[in-house]
Amino acid sequence: MRTRLLGFIAAVMLAALGAMSPVAQAAAVPSVDAQTCMTGGGTVQYDSATSLWTCMGGSHDGEPVP
């Protein structure tokens, strides 16, 4: 009985952490879309060193583009 209770508690805790993860990630890394980048006067460029798309120039310079 004790093993089942501990397993259930662990499963609930992992589910709660999994549900909070995308929210924390979205809050930690603000990003702009390509249209917003270009509207702000920048261009979207691929950075091969980081394998990410980045807004270069304009008001959103250096921000990641998803």
Backbone as a ProteinNet text record, in pm:
[ID]
protein_1_A
[PRIMARY]
MRTRLLGFIAAVMLAALGAMSPVAQAAAVPSVDAQTCMTGGGTVQYDSATSLWTCMGGSHDGEPVP
[TERTIARY]
82.8	0	87.4	193.1	282.8	352.6	389.2	456.8	364.4	238.6	143.1	122.6	116.2	97	217.3	337.4	457.6	465	427.8	426.6	326	209.5	107	152.7	211.5	260.3	369.8	460.4	567.2	509.2	409	347.3	278.3	210.9	143.4	245.2	355	458.6	521.8	552.1	610.9	514.3	386.7	287.2	277	283	276.3	398.8	516.4	638	635.7	584.9	575.3	479.2	372.4	275.4	329.2	415.5	470.4	589.2	653.9	774.8	754.6	653.6	637.3	608.1	537.1	505.6	633	716.9	842.6	934.7	938.3	1023.5	975.5	847.1	792.9	818.6	814.3	838.2	986.5	1072.7	1215.7	1276.2	1224.7	1284.1	1180.6	1179.3	1085	1130.2	1036.8	1073.1	971.9	1014.7	928.9	913.5	802.8	788	854.3	864	934.6	868.5	736.6	664.8	694.3	693.2	722.5	865.7	957.5	1097.6	1111.2	1049.1	1061	985.9	874.9	802.4	886.6	967.4	1054.5	1180.6	1195.3	1310.3	1424.5	1403.9	1510.2	1490.8	1585.3	1577.3	1595.5	1536.7	1548.6	1662.6	1761.5	1877.8	1903.8	1956.8	1990.3	2133.3	2151.2	2284.3	2330.6	2424	2468.2	2547.1	2602.2	2676.9	2583.9	2461.6	2366.6	2250.3	2242.6	2133.7	1997.5	1992.7	1869	1846.7	1720.1	1684.1	1682.3	1738.7	1753.4	1713.7	1653.4	1620.1	1745	1788.8	1909	1872.1	1912.6	1884.2	1744.5	1715.9	1583.8	1561.2	1436	1404.5	1409.9	1418.5	1423.2	1557.4	1663	1794.8	1840.2	1878.9	1934.3	1830.8	1702.7	1599.2	1575.2	1550.6	1526.4	1391.9	1387.9	1264.2	1228.6	1109.7	1073.5	1043.6
-119.1	0	125.7	121.2	236.1	261.9	155	168.3	233	193	252.1	400.2	435.7	576.2	660	609.3	682.4	694.3	588.8	593.4	693.5	698.4	794.1	936.8	961.5	1096.3	1138.1	1045.7	1076.9	1107.7	1031.4	1054.6	1190.2	1228.6	1358.8	1472	1455.6	1559.7	1575.4	1463.9	1471.7	1532.6	1500.9	1559.3	1710.1	1754.1	1897.6	1970	1910.1	1971.9	1974.9	1869.8	1866.3	1969.8	1996.6	2096.8	2237.6	2260.6	2395.1	2424.6	2325.6	2344.8	2435.1	2413.2	2502.2	2646.7	2666.3	2801.7	2872.3	2802.4	2861.8	2890.6	2802.6	2823.3	2942.1	2955.5	3067.5	3200	3200.5	3323.5	3359.5	3260.8	3285.3	3339.3	3297.9	3336.7	3410.1	3542.6	3614	3602.9	3581	3569.3	3646.1	3680.5	3751.3	3664.6	3681	3607.6	3686.5	3623.5	3684.6	3815	3818.7	3939.9	4057	4031.4	4137.2	4186.2	4094.3	4131.9	4225.8	4188.8	4270.2	4402.4	4403.4	4527.6	4624.2	4570.3	4653.2	4697.5	4662.9	4709.3	4610.2	4487.9	4388.1	4284.1	4192.3	4079.9	3951.5	3842.9	3713.4	3638	3598.8	3528.1	3402.3	3299.6	3173.7	3180.9	3151.4	3149.8	3004.6	2966.3	2827.2	2786.8	2882.5	2849.9	2801	2856.3	2817.2	2734.1	2720.8	2649.4	2710.5	2843.2	2913.6	3026.3	3060	3178	3297.1	3409.2	3526.7	3652	3746	3874.5	3963.1	4013	4095.2	4236.5	4333	4473.4	4511.7	4638.4	4687.6	4689.4	4699	4713.2	4581.4	4467.9	4336.6	4266.2	4342	4289.2	4183.6	4067.7	3961.4	3870.1	3895.8	3812	3688.3	3572.5	3449.5	3452.4	3388.3	3375.9	3227.6	3190.8	3048.9	2993.5
0	0	0	79.9	87.7	-45.7	-114.9	-243.9	-346.9	-346.5	-440.4	-412	-285.6	-248.6	-291	-266.7	-308.3	-460.2	-531.7	-677.5	-729.9	-667.5	-708.7	-683.4	-568.8	-536.3	-634.4	-665.9	-761.1	-899.3	-941.2	-1072.2	-1077.5	-970.7	-965.7	-969.3	-896.6	-895.3	-1033.6	-1100.6	-1233.8	-1335.2	-1322.8	-1412.4	-1391.7	-1267.2	-1237.8	-1293.2	-1276.6	-1329.7	-1482	-1543.8	-1689.3	-1743.6	-1670.3	-1714	-1699.8	-1603.7	-1580.7	-1670.7	-1726.2	-1805.1	-1927.3	-2012.7	-2128.4	-2089.5	-1981	-1935.2	-1891.5	-1818	-1772.2	-1889.7	-1988.2	-2103.7	-2185.5	-2203.5	-2281.1	-2211.1	-2079.4	-2005.2	-2004.1	-2011.2	-2000.4	-2129.8	-2244.7	-2372	-2456.9	-2448.8	-2534.1	-2679.3	-2767.2	-2907.8	-2992.6	-3110.2	-3204.1	-3327.7	-3398.9	-3523	-3636.7	-3751.7	-3864	-3907.7	-3907.3	-3950.4	-3856.7	-3725	-3627.8	-3643.5	-3669.2	-3689.5	-3809.3	-3920.2	-4041.8	-4028.7	-3954.5	-3931.1	-3848.8	-3758	-3675.5	-3746.9	-3873.3	-3951.1	-3956.4	-3912.4	-3913.6	-4021.7	-4028.6	-4120.6	-4040.9	-4088.9	-4022.9	-4088.9	-4007.7	-4061.1	-3979.9	-4048.5	-3983.3	-3931.5	-3803.5	-3742.7	-3734.3	-3820.5	-3824.9	-3700.5	-3628.7	-3506.6	-3396.2	-3389.7	-3285.7	-3340.7	-3473.4	-3541	-3510.4	-3498.7	-3468.4	-3568.1	-3588.9	-3666.8	-3572.6	-3615.1	-3530.6	-3607.2	-3536.3	-3595	-3588	-3702.1	-3707.2	-3749.6	-3667.3	-3696.8	-3651	-3658.9	-3621.8	-3470.7	-3432.9	-3291.7	-3215.1	-3285.1	-3218.2	-3244.6	-3257.7	-3291.1	-3191.4	-3241.5	-3157.2	-3093.9	-3113.6	-3051.4	-3136.9	-3072.3	-3146.3	-3218.5	-3334.4	-3412.2	-3416.2	-3366.5	-3364.7	-3502.9
[MASK]
++++++++++++++++++++++++++++++++++++++++++++++++++++++++++++++++++

